[in-house]
C-alpha cells in the first residue's frame, strides 16, 4: 500500500512513519494541489492538513485512492460528495484542541482588552507613556458563544473563570453542560443583542457560510468585540469591514480569514487568482483587515501547541492504522 503525507514537518515524520512499516510511504512538505497530486497519483491513502486542495479536480487525479486522513477537525477543504461517489473514506481528528483553541480565543480577546500589541510595540520603541492604552475588564462582561461543541464549552468555562456572564447558541443544545458551567442558551438574535463579546466556534460549511454578515452585525451591541477561531468563511469580510469602520464592532480578533491560503502566498497572488478563480475582492478585504489597528490577526495558529499537535498526529496514526487493518475510526460522511 502506498501512503502519502502532505504538509509535513520533518519531526512529524518520525511520529507517523514508524507505525506503518512495511508500506511504501512518502512525505511531502508541500500542500496537495493539482500539480503535486500528479507525483503520487498511484497513492492508496493520503494524509493532509487544511491548506491542501481536495477538490474534485485533484481527487480524480488519483487512480487508487481509497482513504484520506485529514489532520484537522474541519473537512471543508475536502469534496466529500466526490469522495462518496468514488468510494474514498475520510477520517478526521474530531477532538484535539478543545482547550487549545479556546485558550487562543482568549489570547486574542486579552490582546484586545489590554491593547497588548500596541503596548508592546510602543515599549520596544522606548516609549513608556500610557496615553491611548486604556483597555477594559472582562469581569462583568457578557460573552456570546456561537457553537457549543467541545471548544465552545471550554471557552464558556474560561469565560466563567474570568467572572463573565455567558450566553450560548447552537442548533443542538447541551443542557447538562450548560447547567454545570453556568450559562444559558438563547436564540441567535438574543445572543447578538446582549453580548459584549461574540466568539465563534462553528464548523465551516455551506450552512455556516457568512452566518455573521450585515444583518447580524446590525443586531449586535454598538462597540461589540468579535472573536473568530472557527473558519474564515463564517464571517462576511466586507460586512465586518463596514462594522469596524462604523464602530458597530470596536475590535476583532481573528485566527482565520476566508482566503488565507492565498494570502499566505502573496507573491503568487495574481497567478493563483487567475488559475483558481479566487474572489479578488475578498482577498483585498483580507489585506485591509491585516492592516487595521483594531484588528488582531494570527495565522490560523490556534491549534498550534506542542500538546495539541501531538494529539493530532497520534489520532492520525490511529486513523491510518485502522484503515490498513480494515476498520478506520473517526469516519466522516458527506
BAVO-799203 format. One record per residue (C-alpha): y negated, x negated, z negated; chain; residue number from 1. Coordinates in steps of 0.02 Angstrom, whole numbers. Layout:
<rs>
+--------+--------+--------+------+-----+
:      v :      u :      w : unit : pos :
+--------+--------+--------+------+-----+
:      Y :      X :      Z :    A : NUM :
...
+--------+--------+--------+------+-----+
</rs>
This chain:
<rs>
+--------+--------+--------+------+-----+
:      v :      u :      w : unit : pos :
+--------+--------+--------+------+-----+
:      0 :      0 :      0 :    A :   1 :
:   -174 :    -64 :     43 :    A :   2 :
:   -308 :    -32 :    -88 :    A :   3 :
:   -491 :    -75 :    -58 :    A :   4 :
:   -628 :    -80 :   -191 :    A :   5 :
:   -809 :    -69 :   -135 :    A :   6 :
:   -969 :   -111 :   -230 :    A :   7 :
:   -878 :   -230 :   -345 :    A :   8 :
:   -949 :   -363 :   -460 :    A :   9 :
:   -842 :   -522 :   -471 :    A :  10 :
:   -795 :   -494 :   -654 :    A :  11 :
:   -737 :   -316 :   -617 :    A :  12 :
:   -602 :   -380 :   -501 :    A :  13 :
:   -504 :   -456 :   -645 :    A :  14 :
:   -500 :   -291 :   -739 :    A :  15 :
:   -439 :   -189 :   -590 :    A :  16 :
:   -339 :   -315 :   -490 :    A :  17 :
:   -215 :   -369 :   -623 :    A :  18 :
:   -150 :   -191 :   -644 :    A :  19 :
:    -96 :   -168 :   -463 :    A :  20 :
:      2 :   -323 :   -422 :    A :  21 :
:    123 :   -305 :   -278 :    A :  22 :
:      0 :   -208 :   -171 :    A :  23 :
:   -119 :   -275 :    -39 :    A :  24 :
:   -292 :   -273 :   -116 :    A :  25 :
:   -466 :   -310 :    -53 :    A :  26 :
:   -630 :   -319 :   -148 :    A :  27 :
:   -799 :   -296 :    -65 :    A :  28 :
:   -968 :   -317 :   -147 :    A :  29 :
:  -1048 :   -205 :    -15 :    A :  30 :
:  -1052 :    -16 :    -11 :    A :  31 :
:   -942 :     84 :    106 :    A :  32 :
:  -1033 :    139 :    264 :    A :  33 :
:   -991 :    165 :    448 :    A :  34 :
:   -994 :    -23 :    479 :    A :  35 :
:   -895 :    -82 :    328 :    A :  36 :
:   -765 :     55 :    350 :    A :  37 :
:   -703 :    -24 :    511 :    A :  38 :
:   -647 :   -182 :    423 :    A :  39 :
:   -522 :    -90 :    314 :    A :  40 :
:   -482 :     64 :    417 :    A :  41 :
:   -297 :     44 :    375 :    A :  42 :
:   -327 :     67 :    188 :    A :  43 :
:   -216 :    191 :     95 :    A :  44 :
:   -331 :    205 :    -55 :    A :  45 :
:   -511 :    157 :    -90 :    A :  46 :
:   -624 :    149 :   -242 :    A :  47 :
:   -813 :    167 :   -228 :    A :  48 :
:   -969 :    186 :   -330 :    A :  49 :
:  -1115 :    305 :   -299 :    A :  50 :
:  -1203 :    209 :   -160 :    A :  51 :
:  -1058 :    218 :    -39 :    A :  52 :
:  -1062 :    339 :    108 :    A :  53 :
:   -910 :    451 :    109 :    A :  54 :
:   -970 :    571 :    242 :    A :  55 :
:   -852 :    648 :    368 :    A :  56 :
:   -901 :    514 :    494 :    A :  57 :
:   -847 :    375 :    376 :    A :  58 :
:   -691 :    461 :    308 :    A :  59 :
:   -623 :    494 :    482 :    A :  60 :
:   -634 :    308 :    519 :    A :  61 :
:   -483 :    279 :    407 :    A :  62 :
:   -311 :    302 :    483 :    A :  63 :
:   -204 :    310 :    325 :    A :  64 :
:   -323 :    357 :    184 :    A :  65 :
:   -242 :    466 :     52 :    A :  66 :
:   -339 :    431 :   -108 :    A :  67 :
:   -518 :    399 :   -165 :    A :  68 :
:   -556 :    342 :   -342 :    A :  69 :
:   -743 :    356 :   -369 :    A :  70 :
:   -809 :    256 :   -515 :    A :  71 :
:   -928 :    397 :   -563 :    A :  72 :
:   -926 :    571 :   -636 :    A :  73 :
:  -1027 :    645 :   -492 :    A :  74 :
:   -943 :    670 :   -324 :    A :  75 :
:  -1095 :    725 :   -222 :    A :  76 :
:  -1079 :    567 :   -115 :    A :  77 :
:   -907 :    624 :    -54 :    A :  78 :
:   -872 :    755 :     80 :    A :  79 :
:   -742 :    849 :    -21 :    A :  80 :
:   -713 :    977 :    117 :    A :  81 :
:   -664 :    839 :    237 :    A :  82 :
:   -550 :    763 :    104 :    A :  83 :
:   -462 :    929 :     79 :    A :  84 :
:   -440 :    954 :    266 :    A :  85 :
:   -362 :    782 :    284 :    A :  86 :
:   -254 :    780 :    128 :    A :  87 :
:   -359 :    649 :     37 :    A :  88 :
:   -352 :    665 :   -153 :    A :  89 :
:   -507 :    621 :   -254 :    A :  90 :
:   -515 :    566 :   -435 :    A :  91 :
:   -673 :    535 :   -536 :    A :  92 :
:   -717 :    468 :   -708 :    A :  93 :
:   -754 :    630 :   -800 :    A :  94 :
:   -820 :    559 :   -962 :    A :  95 :
:   -877 :    380 :   -986 :    A :  96 :
:  -1058 :    389 :  -1039 :    A :  97 :
:  -1094 :    544 :  -1141 :    A :  98 :
:  -1183 :    439 :  -1271 :    A :  99 :
:  -1238 :    304 :  -1148 :    A : 100 :
:  -1335 :    417 :  -1028 :    A : 101 :
:  -1404 :    523 :  -1170 :    A : 102 :
:  -1469 :    365 :  -1255 :    A : 103 :
:  -1553 :    313 :  -1092 :    A : 104 :
:  -1637 :    483 :  -1078 :    A : 105 :
:  -1716 :    448 :  -1247 :    A : 106 :
:  -1760 :    271 :  -1197 :    A : 107 :
:  -1862 :    347 :  -1055 :    A : 108 :
:  -1938 :    477 :  -1171 :    A : 109 :
:  -1985 :    347 :  -1303 :    A : 110 :
:  -2060 :    236 :  -1170 :    A : 111 :
:  -2172 :    383 :  -1125 :    A : 112 :
:  -2209 :    446 :  -1301 :    A : 113 :
:  -2259 :    273 :  -1364 :    A : 114 :
:  -2331 :    212 :  -1197 :    A : 115 :
:  -2220 :     60 :  -1208 :    A : 116 :
:  -2236 :      0 :  -1029 :    A : 117 :
:  -2425 :     -7 :  -1038 :    A : 118 :
:  -2422 :    -83 :  -1213 :    A : 119 :
:  -2302 :   -222 :  -1162 :    A : 120 :
:  -2398 :   -260 :  -1002 :    A : 121 :
:  -2561 :   -268 :  -1099 :    A : 122 :
:  -2499 :   -385 :  -1235 :    A : 123 :
:  -2418 :   -500 :  -1106 :    A : 124 :
:  -2593 :   -523 :  -1036 :    A : 125 :
:  -2653 :   -573 :  -1209 :    A : 126 :
:  -2743 :   -408 :  -1237 :    A : 127 :
:  -2704 :   -334 :  -1408 :    A : 128 :
:  -2826 :   -188 :  -1400 :    A : 129 :
:  -2756 :    -15 :  -1434 :    A : 130 :
:  -2879 :     91 :  -1336 :    A : 131 :
:  -2790 :    215 :  -1224 :    A : 132 :
:  -2617 :    184 :  -1300 :    A : 133 :
:  -2608 :    336 :  -1414 :    A : 134 :
:  -2439 :    419 :  -1396 :    A : 135 :
:  -2358 :    570 :  -1478 :    A : 136 :
:  -2222 :    607 :  -1606 :    A : 137 :
:  -2055 :    678 :  -1556 :    A : 138 :
:  -2031 :    760 :  -1726 :    A : 139 :
:  -2075 :    943 :  -1717 :    A : 140 :
:  -2073 :    950 :  -1527 :    A : 141 :
:  -1957 :   1065 :  -1431 :    A : 142 :
:  -1833 :    988 :  -1310 :    A : 143 :
:  -1754 :   1095 :  -1174 :    A : 144 :
:  -1586 :   1029 :  -1115 :    A : 145 :
:  -1532 :   1093 :   -945 :    A : 146 :
:  -1345 :   1067 :   -933 :    A : 147 :
:  -1244 :   1059 :  -1093 :    A : 148 :
:  -1093 :    959 :  -1041 :    A : 149 :
:  -1041 :    807 :  -1142 :    A : 150 :
:  -1202 :    712 :  -1101 :    A : 151 :
:  -1315 :    861 :  -1133 :    A : 152 :
:  -1233 :    896 :  -1301 :    A : 153 :
:  -1255 :    715 :  -1354 :    A : 154 :
:  -1437 :    723 :  -1303 :    A : 155 :
:  -1453 :    877 :  -1414 :    A : 156 :
:  -1378 :    781 :  -1561 :    A : 157 :
:  -1503 :    639 :  -1537 :    A : 158 :
:  -1647 :    761 :  -1523 :    A : 159 :
:  -1597 :    845 :  -1685 :    A : 160 :
:  -1591 :    673 :  -1765 :    A : 161 :
:  -1772 :    649 :  -1716 :    A : 162 :
:  -1817 :    813 :  -1801 :    A : 163 :
:  -1841 :    907 :  -1638 :    A : 164 :
:  -1804 :   1089 :  -1601 :    A : 165 :
:  -1679 :   1107 :  -1459 :    A : 166 :
:  -1653 :   1242 :  -1328 :    A : 167 :
:  -1507 :   1238 :  -1208 :    A : 168 :
:  -1468 :   1317 :  -1040 :    A : 169 :
:  -1303 :   1316 :   -947 :    A : 170 :
:  -1204 :   1438 :   -841 :    A : 171 :
:  -1059 :   1406 :   -962 :    A : 172 :
:  -1114 :   1402 :  -1142 :    A : 173 :
:  -1029 :   1305 :  -1282 :    A : 174 :
:  -1075 :   1414 :  -1430 :    A : 175 :
:   -971 :   1324 :  -1560 :    A : 176 :
:  -1050 :   1156 :  -1516 :    A : 177 :
:  -1223 :   1238 :  -1517 :    A : 178 :
:  -1194 :   1303 :  -1693 :    A : 179 :
:  -1129 :   1135 :  -1752 :    A : 180 :
:  -1275 :   1037 :  -1678 :    A : 181 :
:  -1406 :   1168 :  -1717 :    A : 182 :
:  -1481 :   1231 :  -1555 :    A : 183 :
:  -1500 :   1396 :  -1465 :    A : 184 :
:  -1451 :   1445 :  -1289 :    A : 185 :
:  -1589 :   1535 :  -1194 :    A : 186 :
:  -1624 :   1589 :  -1017 :    A : 187 :
:  -1693 :   1459 :   -899 :    A : 188 :
:  -1866 :   1537 :   -890 :    A : 189 :
:  -1874 :   1543 :  -1080 :    A : 190 :
:  -1824 :   1360 :  -1093 :    A : 191 :
:  -1956 :   1306 :   -968 :    A : 192 :
:  -2096 :   1402 :  -1052 :    A : 193 :
:  -2056 :   1346 :  -1229 :    A : 194 :
:  -2006 :   1163 :  -1207 :    A : 195 :
:  -2121 :   1014 :  -1232 :    A : 196 :
:  -1989 :    904 :  -1150 :    A : 197 :
:  -1865 :    960 :  -1018 :    A : 198 :
:  -1713 :    847 :   -996 :    A : 199 :
:  -1593 :    872 :   -851 :    A : 200 :
:  -1405 :    845 :   -867 :    A : 201 :
:  -1326 :    940 :   -723 :    A : 202 :
:  -1219 :    878 :   -578 :    A : 203 :
:  -1289 :    853 :   -404 :    A : 204 :
:  -1226 :    985 :   -283 :    A : 205 :
:  -1287 :   1124 :   -170 :    A : 206 :
:  -1312 :   1242 :   -317 :    A : 207 :
:  -1423 :   1121 :   -414 :    A : 208 :
:  -1522 :   1052 :   -268 :    A : 209 :
:  -1708 :   1073 :   -307 :    A : 210 :
:  -1669 :   1181 :   -458 :    A : 211 :
:  -1831 :   1112 :   -528 :    A : 212 :
:  -1964 :   1148 :   -397 :    A : 213 :
:  -2136 :   1228 :   -382 :    A : 214 :
:  -2086 :   1393 :   -463 :    A : 215 :
:  -2002 :   1307 :   -611 :    A : 216 :
:  -2147 :   1187 :   -640 :    A : 217 :
:  -2265 :   1336 :   -643 :    A : 218 :
:  -2166 :   1409 :   -789 :    A : 219 :
:  -2174 :   1251 :   -893 :    A : 220 :
:  -2298 :   1217 :  -1032 :    A : 221 :
:  -2455 :   1128 :   -972 :    A : 222 :
:  -2429 :    943 :  -1012 :    A : 223 :
:  -2240 :    952 :  -1024 :    A : 224 :
:  -2130 :    798 :  -1002 :    A : 225 :
:  -1986 :    792 :   -877 :    A : 226 :
:  -1836 :    678 :   -902 :    A : 227 :
:  -1705 :    663 :   -764 :    A : 228 :
:  -1549 :    557 :   -786 :    A : 229 :
:  -1443 :    676 :   -682 :    A : 230 :
:  -1466 :    667 :   -493 :    A : 231 :
:  -1624 :    644 :   -391 :    A : 232 :
:  -1590 :    797 :   -285 :    A : 233 :
:  -1603 :    911 :   -437 :    A : 234 :
:  -1793 :    892 :   -432 :    A : 235 :
:  -1904 :    933 :   -283 :    A : 236 :
:  -2004 :    771 :   -272 :    A : 237 :
:  -2153 :    847 :   -182 :    A : 238 :
:  -2165 :    983 :   -314 :    A : 239 :
:  -2154 :    851 :   -451 :    A : 240 :
:  -2297 :    753 :   -373 :    A : 241 :
:  -2404 :    910 :   -370 :    A : 242 :
:  -2361 :    949 :   -551 :    A : 243 :
:  -2405 :    772 :   -605 :    A : 244 :
:  -2568 :    774 :   -507 :    A : 245 :
:  -2621 :    939 :   -586 :    A : 246 :
:  -2573 :    887 :   -762 :    A : 247 :
:  -2444 :   1026 :   -775 :    A : 248 :
:  -2320 :    885 :   -804 :    A : 249 :
:  -2402 :    749 :   -909 :    A : 250 :
:  -2269 :    619 :   -875 :    A : 251 :
:  -2095 :    596 :   -807 :    A : 252 :
:  -1951 :    480 :   -850 :    A : 253 :
:  -1832 :    461 :   -704 :    A : 254 :
:  -1671 :    363 :   -684 :    A : 255 :
:  -1635 :    443 :   -516 :    A : 256 :
:  -1728 :    478 :   -353 :    A : 257 :
:  -1674 :    585 :   -204 :    A : 258 :
:  -1674 :    440 :    -81 :    A : 259 :
:  -1640 :    297 :   -200 :    A : 260 :
:  -1506 :    212 :    -92 :    A : 261 :
:  -1635 :    193 :     46 :    A : 262 :
:  -1774 :    142 :    -73 :    A : 263 :
:  -1657 :      4 :   -130 :    A : 264 :
:  -1651 :    -61 :     48 :    A : 265 :
:  -1836 :    -54 :     82 :    A : 266 :
:  -1831 :   -195 :    208 :    A : 267 :
:  -1724 :    -90 :    324 :    A : 268 :
:  -1816 :     73 :    295 :    A : 269 :
:  -1859 :    115 :    474 :    A : 270 :
:  -1689 :     72 :    546 :    A : 271 :
:  -1599 :    169 :    411 :    A : 272 :
:  -1710 :    320 :    434 :    A : 273 :
:  -1683 :    324 :    621 :    A : 274 :
:  -1496 :    297 :    613 :    A : 275 :
:  -1455 :    409 :    466 :    A : 276 :
:  -1585 :    544 :    482 :    A : 277 :
:  -1658 :    521 :    308 :    A : 278 :
:  -1806 :    628 :    257 :    A : 279 :
:  -1956 :    513 :    280 :    A : 280 :
:  -2073 :    625 :    179 :    A : 281 :
:  -1955 :    618 :     30 :    A : 282 :
:  -1944 :    429 :     44 :    A : 283 :
:  -2133 :    416 :     42 :    A : 284 :
:  -2142 :    532 :   -108 :    A : 285 :
:  -2016 :    422 :   -199 :    A : 286 :
:  -2127 :    271 :   -166 :    A : 287 :
:  -2279 :    363 :   -233 :    A : 288 :
:  -2184 :    404 :   -393 :    A : 289 :
:  -2138 :    220 :   -414 :    A : 290 :
:  -2321 :    175 :   -425 :    A : 291 :
:  -2386 :    312 :   -540 :    A : 292 :
:  -2436 :    254 :   -714 :    A : 293 :
:  -2374 :    412 :   -798 :    A : 294 :
:  -2201 :    397 :   -722 :    A : 295 :
:  -2067 :    281 :   -793 :    A : 296 :
:  -1926 :    246 :   -671 :    A : 297 :
:  -1766 :    147 :   -696 :    A : 298 :
:  -1645 :    102 :   -556 :    A : 299 :
:  -1504 :    226 :   -591 :    A : 300 :
:  -1453 :    115 :   -736 :    A : 301 :
:  -1425 :    247 :   -871 :    A : 302 :
:  -1237 :    216 :   -862 :    A : 303 :
:  -1252 :     27 :   -867 :    A : 304 :
:  -1197 :    -35 :  -1036 :    A : 305 :
:  -1052 :   -155 :  -1064 :    A : 306 :
:   -954 :    -21 :  -1155 :    A : 307 :
:   -980 :    117 :  -1026 :    A : 308 :
:   -941 :      6 :   -877 :    A : 309 :
:   -780 :    -48 :   -960 :    A : 310 :
:   -734 :    135 :   -988 :    A : 311 :
:   -768 :    168 :   -804 :    A : 312 :
:   -656 :     26 :   -750 :    A : 313 :
:   -516 :     73 :   -869 :    A : 314 :
:   -516 :    254 :   -809 :    A : 315 :
:   -523 :    198 :   -627 :    A : 316 :
:   -373 :     86 :   -656 :    A : 317 :
:   -279 :    232 :   -734 :    A : 318 :
:   -327 :    344 :   -587 :    A : 319 :
:   -266 :    217 :   -461 :    A : 320 :
:   -105 :    180 :   -556 :    A : 321 :
:    -72 :    367 :   -568 :    A : 322 :
:    -93 :    386 :   -381 :    A : 323 :
:     27 :    242 :   -348 :    A : 324 :
:    155 :    325 :   -463 :    A : 325 :
:    130 :    493 :   -378 :    A : 326 :
:     28 :    584 :   -510 :    A : 327 :
:   -157 :    539 :   -505 :    A : 328 :
:   -259 :    604 :   -654 :    A : 329 :
:   -438 :    670 :   -655 :    A : 330 :
:   -421 :    752 :   -485 :    A : 331 :
:   -574 :    839 :   -413 :    A : 332 :
:   -564 :    988 :   -297 :    A : 333 :
:   -693 :   1048 :   -171 :    A : 334 :
+--------+--------+--------+------+-----+
</rs>
